[in-house]
Amino acid sequence: MEERENILRAVRFEKPERIPMTFHINAACWHHYPPAALMELMVVHPMLFPDFASSERIELEYDPTSRAGAPYTDGWGCVWETTDDGITGTVTGHPLASWEGFDSYSPPDPENSSGRDSLDWDQVTAAYRQARERGRLTCGGLPHGHTFMTLMYMRGYEQLIFDMADEEPR
């Protein structure tokens, strides 16, 4: 059964051949475990890694929020830091930790930013078009922690909870 049909059957509860899923090895694993052992796992589990070729060279790409020793400021003005490459950091700098900067605060422009990364809508459109032409299903989504967590990143957890309890209008 083709991947597309299997996914549609799962979504419709029509007895798919297998449960659709995507599996990947976290980027941090590649520098904590022997790469040869991880590659062997990928070879012996083709159902989990259907597109993996044993001759492939694994190139690590860390998200800007998961580079050790390299603080990253996202489009919202939140500063992310981590101590371990490949592990998403935590926000250590909150752009609205106090309300003093509220009037001059400028959020990211949705025309060219997802809030965390730059965004090229023409590239996104082309990728969806190409996937549909190949008969693949397409989907989109919001960044992790879209609303509540973004507010928490901007204000800090404690301040945000106080704001909500105090019914702070900003």
C-alpha positions in Angstrom: 0.0 0.0 0.0 1.3 3.5 -0.9 2.2 5.8 2.0 -0.5 8.3 1.0 -3.3 5.7 1.1 -2.0 4.2 4.3 -2.0 7.7 6.0 -5.5 8.4 4.7 -6.8 5.1 6.0 -5.3 5.8 9.4 -6.9 9.2 9.6 -10.2 7.8 8.6 -9.9 4.8 10.9 -10.1 2.4 7.9 -7.5 -0.2 9.0 -4.2 1.0 7.6 -1.4 -1.6 7.0 0.8 0.1 9.6 0.6 3.1 12.0 2.0 6.1 10.2 4.9 7.7 12.0 8.2 9.5 11.5 11.1 8.5 13.6 14.4 10.3 13.9 17.5 10.1 16.1 17.9 13.3 18.1 20.9 15.4 17.0 22.4 15.2 20.5 22.6 11.4 20.2 25.2 11.7 17.4 27.8 13.2 19.8 26.8 11.1 22.8 26.8 7.6 21.2 29.1 6.0 18.6 27.8 7.1 15.2 28.5 3.6 13.8 26.2 2.1 16.3 23.4 4.6 15.5 23.9 4.0 11.8 23.7 0.2 12.4 20.3 0.8 14.2 19.1 2.7 11.1 20.2 -0.1 8.8 18.5 -2.9 10.8 15.3 -1.0 11.2 14.2 0.0 7.7 10.6 0.4 8.8 11.7 3.2 11.1 14.2 4.7 8.6 12.8 3.8 5.1 14.9 6.4 3.2 18.2 5.7 4.9 21.1 4.3 2.8 24.0 2.8 4.8 26.5 4.8 2.6 24.9 8.1 3.7 27.0 10.5 5.6 25.2 12.0 8.5 25.4 15.8 8.6 24.4 17.4 11.8 22.4 20.6 11.6 21.6 22.1 14.9 18.6 24.4 15.3 19.8 27.9 16.4 18.2 27.3 19.8 20.2 24.1 20.3 23.8 25.2 19.8 25.9 25.0 23.0 27.7 28.2 23.9 25.9 30.3 21.2 23.1 32.3 22.7 20.4 32.9 20.0 17.9 35.7 19.9 14.7 34.8 18.1 12.3 37.0 16.2 10.3 37.8 19.4 13.5 39.0 21.1 13.8 35.9 23.4 17.3 34.8 24.1 17.8 31.0 24.0 20.8 29.1 25.5 21.8 25.5 25.9 24.8 23.6 27.3 24.5 20.6 25.0 24.6 20.7 21.2 21.4 19.2 19.8 19.3 19.8 22.9 16.8 22.7 22.6 17.8 25.4 25.1 15.8 27.4 27.4 14.9 31.1 27.3 17.2 33.1 29.5 16.4 36.5 28.2 12.8 37.7 28.2 12.2 40.9 26.0 9.3 41.9 28.2 10.5 40.9 31.6 9.3 44.3 32.7 6.6 46.4 31.1 9.0 49.3 30.5 9.8 48.1 27.0 6.2 47.3 26.0 5.4 50.6 24.1 8.6 50.3 22.0 8.4 46.5 21.5 8.2 45.3 17.9 7.0 41.7 17.2 8.3 39.7 14.2 6.9 40.3 10.8 4.8 37.3 9.7 5.7 38.1 6.1 9.2 36.9 6.6 9.4 35.2 10.0 7.9 32.3 11.9 8.9 34.1 15.1 11.9 31.8 15.6 13.3 31.5 12.1 13.2 33.5 8.9 10.5 32.4 6.5 10.3 32.4 2.7 6.7 32.0 1.8 7.6 31.4 -1.9 9.8 28.5 -0.8 7.1 27.1 1.4 4.6 27.3 -1.4 7.0 25.6 -3.8 7.6 22.8 -1.4 3.9 22.1 -0.9 3.3 22.3 -4.7 6.2 19.8 -5.3 4.9 17.4 -2.7 1.4 17.5 -4.2 2.8 16.8 -7.6 4.5 13.7 -6.3 1.2 12.6 -4.8 2.3 13.2 -1.2 0.1 14.7 1.5 1.0 18.1 2.7 0.5 19.7 6.1 1.5 22.8 8.0 1.8 23.8 11.6 2.5 26.3 14.2 5.8 26.6 16.1 6.1 24.6 19.3 4.5 26.4 22.1 2.7 28.7 19.8 0.6 31.0 22.1 1.0 30.3 25.8 4.6 29.4 25.6 5.6 32.3 23.4 4.0 34.6 26.0 5.9 32.8 28.7 9.2 33.1 26.7 8.5 36.9 26.2 7.5 37.7 29.8 9.0 34.9 31.9 6.8 32.2 33.6 6.2 33.9 36.9 5.5 37.3 35.4 3.0 35.8 32.9 1.2 33.9 35.6 1.0 37.0 37.7 -0.3 39.0 34.7 -3.0 36.4 34.1 -4.0 36.4 37.8 -4.0 40.2 38.0 -5.9 40.4 34.6 -3.1 42.7 33.3 -4.5 44.1 30.0 -1.2 44.2 28.2 
